[in-house]
Amino acid sequence: MMVAQLTDDERTVALAKLSDWDYDAARDAISRSFKFSDFTEAFAFMTRVALHAEKADHHPEWFNVYNRVDILLTTHDAGENGGLSLRDVNLADVIELCL
């Protein structure tokens, strides 16, 4: 199922609300790095996010080393080549609540 890619105006509004997230124009994606006190806290955060992501059927690209979790959100079936969609913005909002 094709998902609608955000328009330039929609992306501008969304990014204004996600001030801690960085926009990657090359991938039409948003990313954020999180740092925790130790591996257990980082993994617990990833578990909370994973439960929400699975329920939404929208999964982040992420990387974890010890106490750091890097997350990139883009929708692979948005637009012709994938890109930022409302699904990514909604998941970013949920991720913030998982902290």
C-alpha positions as CSV (number, residue, x, y, z in Angstrom):
1,M,0.0,0.0,0.0
2,M,1.4,3.4,-1.0
3,V,1.7,5.9,1.8
4,A,1.5,9.7,1.1
5,Q,4.8,11.5,1.3
6,L,4.7,14.8,3.2
7,T,4.6,17.9,1.1
8,D,7.2,20.6,1.7
9,D,4.7,22.6,3.8
10,E,3.6,19.6,5.8
11,R,7.3,18.7,6.5
12,T,8.1,22.2,7.6
13,V,5.2,22.1,10.1
14,A,6.1,18.6,11.4
15,L,9.8,19.5,11.8
16,A,8.9,22.6,13.8
17,K,7.1,20.3,16.3
18,L,10.0,17.8,16.4
19,S,12.8,20.2,17.4
20,D,15.1,17.5,18.7
21,W,15.0,15.6,15.4
22,D,17.3,16.3,12.5
23,Y,16.1,16.3,8.9
24,D,18.2,14.3,6.4
25,A,17.3,15.8,3.0
26,A,19.3,13.1,1.1
27,R,17.1,10.4,2.6
28,D,14.0,12.5,3.2
29,A,14.1,11.2,6.8
30,I,14.3,12.3,10.3
31,S,16.9,11.1,12.9
32,R,17.8,11.5,16.5
33,S,20.4,10.1,18.8
34,F,19.5,9.2,22.4
35,K,22.0,8.7,25.2
36,F,21.2,6.7,28.4
37,S,23.1,5.9,31.6
38,D,23.9,2.4,30.5
39,F,23.0,-0.5,28.2
40,T,20.1,-1.7,30.2
41,E,18.3,1.7,30.0
42,A,19.0,2.0,26.3
43,F,17.7,-1.5,25.6
44,A,14.6,-0.9,27.8
45,F,13.9,2.2,25.7
46,M,14.3,0.2,22.5
47,T,11.9,-2.4,23.8
48,R,9.2,0.3,24.6
49,V,9.7,1.8,21.1
50,A,9.6,-1.7,19.5
51,L,6.2,-2.5,21.1
52,H,4.7,0.7,19.7
53,A,6.3,0.3,16.3
54,E,5.1,-3.2,15.9
55,K,1.5,-2.2,16.8
56,A,1.7,0.6,14.3
57,D,3.3,-1.7,11.7
58,H,6.0,1.0,11.1
59,H,9.5,0.1,12.2
60,P,12.5,2.4,12.7
61,E,16.0,2.0,11.4
62,W,18.1,2.0,14.4
63,F,21.6,1.4,15.8
64,N,22.6,0.7,19.4
65,V,26.0,0.7,21.0
66,Y,26.1,0.4,24.8
67,N,24.2,3.5,26.0
68,R,23.4,5.1,22.7
69,V,20.5,4.6,20.4
70,D,20.4,6.2,17.0
71,I,17.0,6.2,15.2
72,L,16.2,7.1,11.6
73,L,12.6,7.3,10.4
74,T,11.5,7.2,6.8
75,T,8.7,5.4,5.1
76,H,10.0,3.1,2.4
77,D,6.6,2.9,0.6
78,A,6.0,6.7,0.6
79,G,6.1,8.3,-2.8
80,E,8.1,7.0,-5.7
81,N,11.4,6.4,-3.8
82,G,10.2,6.5,-0.2
83,G,10.4,9.5,2.1
84,L,9.0,11.2,5.1
85,S,5.4,10.5,5.9
86,L,2.9,11.2,8.7
87,R,3.7,7.7,9.9
88,D,7.3,8.8,10.7
89,V,6.1,12.0,12.5
90,N,3.6,10.0,14.6
91,L,6.2,7.4,15.5
92,A,8.7,10.2,16.5
93,D,6.0,11.6,18.8
94,V,5.5,8.1,20.4
95,I,9.3,7.7,20.7
96,E,9.4,10.9,22.7
97,L,6.8,9.5,25.1
98,C,9.0,6.4,25.5
99,L,11.8,8.3,27.2
